[in-house]
Amino acid sequence: MALNCSAPDTGNMEVLTMFGTPAQRERWLEPLLDGRIRSAFAMTEPEVASSDATNITTRIVREGDEYVVNGHKWFITGALNPACEVLIVMGRTDPGAERHRQQSMVLVPRNTPGLRIERGMSVFGYDDSDHGGHAEVFFEDVRVPVGNLVGGEGEGFAIAQARLGPGRIHHCMRSIGIAERALELTCRRVLERVAFGRPLAEQGVVREWIAEARVAIEQLRLLVLKTAYLMDTVGNKGRTPRSRRSRSPPRARWSGSWTGACRRTARPGSVRTLRWPGGRRGCARCGWPTARTRCTCVRWPGRSCAGTRRGTEPRAAVGRRRG
Ligand SMILES: Cc1cc2nc3c(=O)[nH]c(=O)nc-3n(C[C@H](O)[C@H](O)[C@H](O)COP(=O)(O)OP(=O)(O)OC[C@H]3O[C@@H](n4cnc5c(N)ncnc54)[C@H](O)[C@@H]3O)c2cc1C
């Protein structure tokens, strides 16, 4: 929150930067960049396999100067946040068009009549409410002006793909932050915890694990930096001269690989961190079980908690289990 780098806001900012009209940028992008409002991205639907965006069934039908939206979404991150003022909604404008040209995206202010937030959802028992939670949302005859269309009609799938590259690399950056935090917590803990007459830090395997984690995090940080550099210099779909020769995949797909690599690195690190606290108390205080869950889901709040040493309370109860 302090850095304004949470999902889904960063991806939505990218969409508005790349495809928003000047009026849309002024109305939504500027307050988002300033951190004055939050946003949500509504694509996934319970009824269809939504990892394939061409399956999305929500209808967006033009009637005069308005689009009418009808659909059912879930896992919509941030929609429950009181500061969330706008949703980017993906739906079908032309079911008869070519498969990848059927979808469009519209901006729906959260207070629009017909937009109904049914409930907050949980992931492995955690509601993630500290950064807005994940909502099940109904759109029932929701009307927005045609000026709320993002890009053109039929460009929704392409916009979703364009959002994916930056979205993935943002997840990588957040995952590295979590991995770094896990290592920091680990280093503190193994210095203060004593087993068999010595601090854990003096047990050989513990030092080896810490060294491995340090090396892995540094490797990933450099890989992500390189990918970010390439995205800045040759674009999401660009290829370096070498990769063009070797027909290797575009950078956006590379960033997908780094997402997996970051997740794999952060997750074992956090599993070990869970082990070292040696009980529930340490975990509950730093919110680490939630972080590990988020790592598994590759969904990061972009925030960290601070202070797990005895007598030091976390600065923020980030990721603490609710209910
Ligand atoms: C914490 C969290 C936050 C989320 N936030 C948002 C949000 O803000 N907005 C939003 O629109 N959605 C959000 N989602 C939903 C997420 O984007 C979808 O869950 C995801 O796109 C997969 O869609 P699905 O759940 O319909 O799974 P399905 O498409 O039904 O897929 C089912 C399984 O098949 C696997 N699978 C799919 N395709 C392949 C393939 N080609 N090869 C191998 N395996 C495959 C998937 O990995 C998955 O395990 C969120 C999900 C979570 C967990």
The ligand as a Gaussian input file, in Angstrom:
#p B3LYP/6-31G(d) Opt

LIG

0 1
 C       -6.016000     -15.079000      -4.879000
 C       -6.653000     -14.952000      -6.219000
 C       -6.955000     -13.698000      -6.719000
 C       -7.562000     -13.554000      -7.959000
 N       -7.862000     -12.295000      -8.433000
 C       -8.519000     -12.168000      -9.600000
 C       -8.943000     -10.883000     -10.076000
 O       -8.672000      -9.848000      -9.446000
 N       -9.659000     -10.804000     -11.212000
 C       -9.975000     -11.914000     -11.938000
 O      -10.620000     -11.767000     -12.979000
 N       -9.594000     -13.150000     -11.526000
 C       -8.883000     -13.304000     -10.377000
 N       -8.503000     -14.553000      -9.934000
 C       -8.883000     -15.698000     -10.699000
 C       -7.745000     -16.281000     -11.530000
 O       -7.330000     -15.355000     -12.491000
 C       -8.302000     -17.542000     -12.122000
 O       -8.487000     -18.458000     -11.067000
 C       -7.383000     -18.132000     -13.167000
 O       -7.369000     -17.318000     -14.313000
 C       -7.798000     -19.539000     -13.546000
 O       -9.121000     -19.579000     -13.951000
 P      -10.129000     -20.666000     -13.323000
 O      -10.125000     -20.495000     -11.835000
 O      -11.434000     -20.517000     -14.012000
 O       -9.449000     -22.057000     -13.589000
 P       -9.633000     -22.958000     -14.885000
 O       -9.455000     -22.126000     -16.107000
 O      -10.901000     -23.729000     -14.741000
 O       -8.410000     -23.901000     -14.732000
 C       -8.477000     -25.053000     -13.857000
 C       -7.113000     -25.647000     -13.719000
 O       -6.575000     -25.988000     -14.978000
 C       -5.251000     -25.494000     -15.083000
 N       -4.968000     -25.131000     -16.470000
 C       -5.639000     -24.268000     -17.238000
 N       -5.085000     -24.194000     -18.440000
 C       -4.020000     -25.004000     -18.420000
 C       -3.028000     -25.349000     -19.371000
 N       -3.000000     -24.805000     -20.586000
 N       -2.103000     -26.252000     -19.006000
 C       -2.102000     -26.813000     -17.773000
 N       -3.011000     -26.514000     -16.839000
 C       -3.945000     -25.628000     -17.165000
 C       -5.241000     -24.263000     -14.196000
 O       -3.925000     -23.983000     -13.732000
 C       -6.131000     -24.694000     -13.068000
 O       -5.413000     -25.421000     -12.102000
 C       -7.861000     -14.710000      -8.714000
 C       -7.541000     -15.982000      -8.211000
 C       -6.956000     -16.096000      -6.985000
 C       -6.632000     -17.469000      -6.462000

